[in-house]
Amino acid sequence: MGRHSFLVESQPTRKIKDKDIRAALMSLLEQKFCNQVGLVNCSRIYNEFSVDHGEHRIDVVVVNNDIHGYEIKSDADTLHRLPAQAEAYSNVFNKVTLVAGGSHIFEALFIIPDWWGVMLAKSRSDGTVMLSNLRDPLDNPSQDMLSLTRLMWKQEVLETLNAMDEARGVKSKNREHIYKRFVNVADNETIQKTVIEKLFNREVSQAGQLQLQYDG
């Protein structure tokens, strides 16, 4: 059974909505990482974070020493997008956790990678949501550096390349040329640290946004 070997009640007592799971998750992450949502000395928490230039949008991201994504699947959701989301998020984040209602938990286990964490959302008698940790996330074994670099805005990468004296020949190119230059001239540790620094230093409201004016 491996990392699938845990027991879950097959039927939730109430169908749980996305907003209820999100509220419970944000409360849990606030308690764990900060006193004020989104702005702390050691961590930042972002809602609705864009991946692949907006092709996918993960529900919650925590940025500190790594980048941890949390994908919510409520009982009212379907799983038809989860395979594509699992591939996209597995290219980008250091860790990923699925937070799901009881209606989807078993099916989802056969879609997500074994290294993803899993949390079960259950309804309490008072209508609030309790989150139970079923599986801790492991470190991503196959993170893609180009996909990770795409979390940065074009201007952020250009500024980094300028500081490395590696921007010559790509300043007027489109963002994909610039991203590829950065991946070609920087090692994985530098890429990781740079992306985390840029995400951490953004305004909370801008964290997952795209700067389309820089596209070309």
Helices and strands as residue ranges (DSSP letters): G 2-4, H 18-33, E 44-51, E 56-63, E 67-73, H 82-92, E 95-101, H 105-109, E 117-123, E 129-135, H 145-149, H 154-163, H 175-185, H 188-200, G 204-206, G 212-214
